């Protein structure tokens, strides 16, 4: 599974729902979720990075 492709699909869907997604200065992504800020890594270093990112987004109120 390619993390970059999958996370970009998720970010497109979140933007359509009105959730703000921005690239941070350090290269990470900032997602301004309904219940708070989620910082997402720009690249995958671990095989669970996509699952962890999705879990964080769900906990902050995003429908992913």
C-alpha positions in Angstrom: 0.0 0.0 0.0 1.4 3.4 -1.0 1.0 5.8 1.9 1.4 8.9 -0.2 -1.3 8.0 -2.7 -3.8 6.9 0.0 -3.3 9.9 2.2 -3.8 12.3 -0.7 -7.1 10.6 -1.5 -8.2 11.0 2.1 -7.1 14.6 2.1 -9.1 15.3 -1.0 -12.2 13.8 0.6 -11.7 15.8 3.8 -11.3 19.1 1.8 -14.6 18.3 0.0 -16.2 18.0 3.4 -14.9 21.5 4.3 -12.0 20.4 6.6 -8.9 22.5 6.2 -5.7 20.6 5.2 -2.4 22.4 4.9 1.3 21.5 4.3 3.4 22.6 7.3 6.8 24.2 7.0 8.6 21.0 8.1 6.8 18.9 5.4 4.2 17.3 7.5 0.5 17.9 7.0 -1.8 19.8 9.3 -5.5 18.7 9.4 -7.8 21.1 11.2 -10.3 18.5 12.2 -13.6 19.4 14.0 -12.3 18.4 17.4 -8.7 19.6 17.1 -5.5 19.6 15.1 -4.0 16.4 13.7 -0.4 16.4 12.4 0.2 13.8 9.7 3.6 12.6 8.5 4.5 13.4 4.9 6.2 10.1 4.3 5.8 6.6 5.7 8.6 5.2 7.9 6.5 2.5 9.6 4.1 0.0 8.0 1.3 1.2 10.3 1.6 4.9 9.5 -1.6 4.9 7.5 -3.6 3.0 10.1 -2.3 5.3 12.8 -3.1 8.5 10.9 -6.7 7.3 10.1 -7.2 6.5 13.8 -6.0 10.0 14.8 -8.4 11.5 12.3 -11.3 9.5 13.5 -10.6 10.4 17.2 -10.7 14.1 16.2 -14.1 13.7 14.5 -13.2 13.2 10.8 -15.4 10.7 8.9 -12.7 8.6 7.1 
